[in-house]
């Protein structure tokens, strides 16, 4: 159950950050961390899910 809760919180935070950035800034460009890794996504949500899962 904790895993599901962590996933839901991660999705919610990801959407909140995405909408917040698009409300604050008129144009939001997608960046690549490294060509090998592909597009940089929000690692914060994964880290938060791990932290909540351990609690």
N, C-alpha and C positions, 0 to 999 in steps of 0.2 A: 504494500500500500504506500509505503514511503517513496518507492521508486516512481510510482504514478504521480504522486503529489509533487515530487521534484521535477518531473517532466512537465507537468502543467505549469508550475511556477516558472520554469525555464522558458517555455513558449510564451507565457504572459509577459515576462520581462523583455524578451526579444521583440515582441510586438510593441510594447510600450516604448522601448528605445527607438525602434524603427519609426513609429509615428511621431515621437518627440523630435527626432532629427528632421523629419520632413515638414513638421510644423515650424520649427525654428529657422531652418535654412531653406531658401527658395530652390536651390539645386544641390542635390547630394550625388556625388560621383562614386562609383564602385571602384575600389582599389584592389590590386593584387599584392599579397605579401611577397611571394616568390613565384616565379613562373612554374616551378615544379609542384608547389603546393596548391596551385589554382587560386580560386577566389578566397579572400580572407572573410570568414564568417565570424559570428560572435562567440568566441571561446568563453566569454564570461558566463554564458548560460550553462555551458557544460561544467565549468568549474563550480558554479553555484549548485547545480544538480548533485555533483559529487559531495559538496559540503553538507547539503541537506540530507543526503542519503546516509552520511556517516553519523549525523546527529541522532 
